[in-house]
């Protein structure tokens, strides 16, 4: 194998297996009896604890968390997360009361918010939008069955605005589908409305 260096609080010593390493760096790899430069897909640096590597950085700049990264098409730089239970990317605005997450959840990707305010853990998680692997997108539902599905306990409405001077809305009210313009009247035009 290659020479690895374990960095601890007290010393930097060479190690051939990286056990106990917090940081592990590789400058080259063995091929038979000779050293070779690392390829872009080789792990240049890994970070772990007690010999279990958790973060992988490749020569290409790809980064993997819990797994060596998979390159996206055409070798663009990639951040890759892997976990057996809903890996997530968290986004928090300091001083705000909500934390937001992009969560891989089985066959869907969810956008979730929760109470937390950058406190270290979020609670009362609510999935507000969801993309599934069938190409469906849901707002207010985590299991959309159509290309676009909007769900709410009140009357779901899609509003269209033009520079705050003209509004139109599509609204579901009970079993009725309403189409409204800014004056509340339904207008239908075929061709150009001058």
C-alpha positions in Angstrom: 0.0 0.0 0.0 1.0 3.6 0.2 2.6 5.5 3.1 0.0 7.2 5.2 0.6 9.8 8.0 -1.4 9.9 11.1 -1.7 13.3 12.7 -2.5 13.3 16.4 -2.5 16.0 19.1 1.1 15.0 20.1 2.9 13.8 17.0 3.0 13.1 13.3 4.2 9.6 12.6 4.2 7.4 9.4 1.7 4.5 9.4 1.0 1.9 6.8 -2.6 1.2 7.7 -3.9 4.6 9.0 -5.4 2.9 12.1 -6.2 5.6 14.7 -5.6 8.3 12.2 -7.5 11.5 12.4 -6.0 12.8 9.1 -4.5 10.6 6.4 -2.6 12.1 3.4 -1.3 10.3 0.4 1.2 11.7 -2.1 1.6 8.6 -4.2 0.5 5.0 -4.5 2.4 1.7 -4.9 2.4 -0.2 -8.2 4.5 -3.3 -7.6 7.7 -2.0 -6.2 7.5 1.6 -7.6 5.6 4.7 -6.6 3.0 6.3 -8.9 1.3 9.6 -8.8 -2.2 9.6 -7.6 -5.0 9.7 -10.2 -7.8 12.2 -10.0 -10.1 9.5 -8.7 -7.7 8.3 -5.9 -8.3 9.5 -2.4 -5.7 12.2 -1.7 -6.8 12.8 1.9 -9.1 11.1 4.3 -10.4 12.1 7.7 -11.6 9.6 10.2 -11.5 8.4 13.8 -10.1 5.1 15.2 -9.3 3.8 11.7 -12.8 4.5 10.3 -12.5 6.9 7.4 -15.5 9.3 7.1 -14.4 12.1 4.8 -12.6 11.5 1.5 -11.0 14.2 -0.7 -9.8 13.1 -4.2 -7.2 14.7 -6.4 -10.0 15.9 -8.7 -11.5 18.0 -5.8 -14.4 15.6 -5.3 -15.4 15.2 -1.7 -17.3 12.2 -0.2 -18.8 11.9 3.3 -19.2 8.3 4.6 -18.0 7.0 1.2 -15.4 7.6 -1.5 -17.1 10.1 -3.9 -18.8 9.2 -7.1 -18.1 11.6 -10.0 -21.0 13.3 -11.7 -21.1 13.2 -15.6 -18.2 14.8 -17.4 -16.1 14.8 -14.2 -17.5 17.9 -12.7 -16.6 18.5 -9.0 -18.9 16.6 -6.8 -19.9 16.6 -3.1 -21.2 13.1 -2.4 -23.0 12.0 0.8 -23.9 8.5 1.7 -25.8 7.1 4.7 -28.1 4.2 5.4 -30.8 6.6 6.9 -31.7 9.8 5.0 -28.5 11.7 4.4 -29.1 15.5 4.4 -27.4 18.8 3.7 -28.3 21.4 6.3 -28.7 25.2 5.7 -29.1 27.6 8.6 -29.2 31.4 8.8 -27.7 32.5 12.1 -30.3 34.1 14.3 -33.3 32.7 12.5 -35.8 30.3 14.1 -35.8 27.7 11.3 -33.2 25.3 9.8 -33.6 23.9 6.3 -32.5 20.6 4.9 -32.2 18.8 1.5 -32.9 15.2 2.4 -32.4 12.0 0.4 -35.2 9.8 1.6 -35.5 6.5 -0.3 -37.0 7.2 -3.8 -37.4 11.0 -3.2 -35.5 14.1 -2.4 -37.2 16.3 0.1 -36.9 20.0 1.2 -37.5 20.1 4.9 -37.6 22.7 7.6 -37.5 22.4 11.4 -37.2 24.4 14.6 -33.6 24.8 15.5 -32.0 28.2 15.0 -28.6 26.6 14.3 -28.7 25.0 17.8 -27.2 21.7 16.8 -30.4 19.8 16.4 -33.7 20.5 14.6 -37.1 19.4 15.8 -40.7 19.5 14.5 -39.5 18.6 11.0 -41.9 19.4 8.1 -41.3 18.4 4.5 -42.5 21.3 2.4 -41.6 20.0 -1.1 -40.6 16.7 -2.6 -39.1 15.4 -5.9 -39.5 11.7 -6.6 -37.7 9.4 -9.0 -40.8 9.3 -11.3 -40.2 12.9 -12.1 -43.1 14.1 -9.9 -42.9 17.3 -7.8 -45.0 17.8 -4.7 -45.6 21.0 -2.7 -47.1 20.2 0.7 -46.9 16.4 0.1 -44.1 13.9 0.3 -45.7 11.5 -2.2 -46.7 13.3 -5.3 -48.5 11.2 -7.9 -48.6 13.8 -10.7 -46.0 15.9 -12.4 -47.0 18.8 -10.1 -49.2 18.2 -7.0 -50.1 20.9 -4.5 -51.7 19.9 -1.2 -52.9 22.0 1.7 -55.6 21.8 4.3 -57.0 25.1 3.0 -57.9 25.8 -0.7 -54.7 25.4 -2.7 -54.1 28.4 -5.0 -51.6 29.1 -7.7 -51.2 32.9 -8.1 -49.7 34.6 -11.2 -48.5 38.2 -10.8 -47.3 40.7 -13.4 -45.3 43.5 -11.8 -47.8 43.8 -9.0 -50.4 45.4 -11.3 -52.3 42.3 -12.6 -53.0 39.1 -10.8 -54.5 35.8 -11.9 -55.3 32.8 -9.8 -56.1 29.1 -10.2 -57.8 27.9 -7.0 -59.5 24.7 -5.8 -62.4 25.5 -3.5 -64.1 22.3 -2.4 -65.0 20.4 -5.6 -64.9 23.6 -7.6 -61.9 24.8 -9.7 -61.8 28.6 -9.9 -60.0 30.8 -12.5 -59.8 34.4 -11.4 -58.3 37.6 -12.6 -57.5 40.6 -10.5 -61.1 41.8 -10.4 -62.4 38.4 -9.5 -64.0 37.8 -12.9 -63.1 34.8 -15.1 -61.7 35.9 -18.5 -60.9 33.5 -21.4 -59.1 34.6 -24.5 -58.1 32.7 -27.6 -55.2 34.4 -29.5 -54.0 37.9 -28.3 -55.8 40.1 -25.8 -55.1 43.7 -26.7 
